[in-house]
Amino acid sequence: MEYPFESLTSALGDDGPIAQYLPGFAPRREQQHLAEAIHRALEDKTVLVGEAGTGTGKTFAYLLPALMSGQRIIISTGTRHLQDQLFYSDLPLVKRALNLSVDIALLKGRANYLCRHRLQRAMRQPSLSDEKHQRHLRILHDWARTTTTGDVAEVLDVPEDSLTWSFITSNEDFCSQHEFDDLEDCLIHRARKRAQEADIVVVNHHLLCADLALKEMGFGDLLPSANGFIVDEAHQLPEIAAQFFGRKLSSRQLLDLARDTVQEQMLEASDMAELREQAMQLESAVRYFRLAFDIDPGRGSWVSVANKNDLERELERLEIVLGNLRDELEKVAERGKGLEGCYKRAVLHTESLDRYVGNAADGQYVHWYETYRTGFSLNMTPMTVAAPFQQAMQAMASSWVFTSATLAVGGDFSHFKNQLGIESADELQVDSPFDYRRNTLLYLPEGLPEPSHPGYTRSAMQEMLPVLEASQGRAFLLFTSYRALNEAQRFFEGKLDFPILCQGQMPKRELLEAFQSVGNAVLLGTSSFWEGVDVRGEALSCVIIDKLPFGSPGDPVMGARIEHMKQAGGNPFFEHQLPQAAIALKQGVGRLIRDVTDTGVLVLCDPRIRTKHYGEIFINSLPPMPITRDVSEVQTFFKRERESYREDAAELD
């Protein structure tokens, strides 16, 4: 294929097709360097690990070489929202600019698609008989008659947390029994077929890792074969991969099995009343097992609670009841697909429970639990995904591109590569094209107590009052815990003349819309606001971070990995905890400057960044910002900013 430009560099240059097609496009040499490196990786079937600082334009940097490669490429990104942006906006734009006829497809996980069979069942579901859920079902029923994709993202009038979704979306347990009855009417089958025929397939990390895990276990695949994989937001991949290379048994899975068994018994084995009785006993055993844990939701290692008398008793009861249901289902499995499917699920859940309880000290997995208000999950997370991930990668003989704004720690990619077992890869780090030296200021307040001090949060927020006055609101306060967030919210009551928005008051999207529309708000958030949030312009001019985001050693997975590394003779702090915290900090800092004209102040309250020898690693991982310890320089910065805005406004007049 011939193109009307000499190279990717020229395609992304002043006179290239992107500049001609996209008004306001500014060529960036960092973007061009990344695009050329990705092109080489796809052509040479190699592995590339590339960090692109904020504002590089990494999306176009990988879309151009992917579209121009002539290969089948799978692009994986962190969230369904970013998937939709790539598929509906970015990819069509680049295709039109390059005048290419490349076929693209969007593929999400099964639970993102409507199942018409399950919708019909849901219309008769007693637990959805109240007015609210009936209204949601009517909306979904009308949508089901017109949709061609079945993608639940098309429905805006049913809240994401509506109970109805769990009854009408495609479900492995149910749909694996029925989807081949009418393939043309199966929307997930239609989406997968479409992906099989496409040149470029856009997926998310959960689906990618689910596919890799199935391949690694020899159970087939979810995704089509591909010549190359481009993984955006790759810093998220190790933790997501750990979910899929492990195992999980939840109360919801068990209750779904009990409910479906009752439904299938009525349809296919009406003479087997004892089957219904066994299913009801399972439902009761699940609820009593949850009650054997502490009332408040929490998480912990299984070995820390396994010897509790109540839990031992209820676990034994759960094992017996689940085994009895499995045996009863085996007797009737041949009567119909529904009962056969329930039997297979009962066998799988029994094996998962036996493995969870029987191998709690195997050293390969972290066995931990999590409890919710009325439910629980029993989890087995691998200590490391390096070996299985590498086996899956090598089995595909494809090129791999891993890119993100946050992969390196102090310029070193070792931590990321070690997590995924990557031994040989080309590396590239391109800095942000934004002028951080001129447009930002890093403030490190002095005199604060150690973060472990009980009065730390109050002292830190007291120091932030003059900063917020100087910035006139327009700030994100990012916390490492809900406890600190709630304490800060209480502290600021009556002390600020700016609107205070707090995570949890409303859905995240609505909270961000309110923040931008108000223009001088102060938003308090935790982990979900540290990344994937893009607020450009004057509304966000200050980002305040309360503590360095070290993972809690009390977390069962983190604690087990620390102990595992110690026993292997490693140094878990420098090999795992420190690099993880540095990457998380870079994500939070990345909220501040989102455009070339943005300016702002970053505040790192944590005194350890100055007093501990490892503080330099955090500083070296951040963009190059002027540093001050004097709040008056912060006030001067914002004063100059306001004067600049007034001058710009006068010129426009």
Secondary structure, DSSP 8 states (H G I E B T S, - for coil): ---SSSSHHHHTSTTSHHHHHSTT----HHHHHHHHHHHHHHHHT-EEEEEE-TTS-HHHHHHHHHHHS-S-EEEEES-HHHHHHIIIIIHHHHHHHHT----EEE---GGGBB-HHHHHHHTT-GGG-SHHHHHHHHHHHHHHTT-SS-BGGG--SS-TT-TTHHHHB--HHHHHHHTTTSGGG-HHHHHHHHHHH-SEEEEEHHHHHHHHHHHHHTS--SS---SEEEESSGGGHHHHHHHHSSEEEEHHHHHHHHHHHHHHHHHH-TT-HHHHHHHHHHHHHHHHHHHTS-SS-EEEEGGGTTT-HHHHHHHHHHHHHHHHHHHHHHHHGGG-HHHHHHHHHHHHHHHHHHHHHHTTT-SSEEEEEEE-SS-EEEEEEES--HHHHHHHHHHHT-EEEEEES---BTTB-HHHHHHHT--S-EEEEE--SS-HHHHEEEE--SS---TTSTTHHHHHHHHHHHHHHHHTS-EEEE-S-HHHHHHHHHHHTTT-SS-EEETTSS-HHHHHHHHHHHSS-EEEE-GGGSSS----STT--EEEE-S-----TTSHHHHHHHHHHHHTT--HIIIIIHHHHHHHHHHHHTTS--STT--EEEEE--THHHHSTTHHHHHHHS----EES-HHHHHHHHHHHHHHHHHHHHHH-
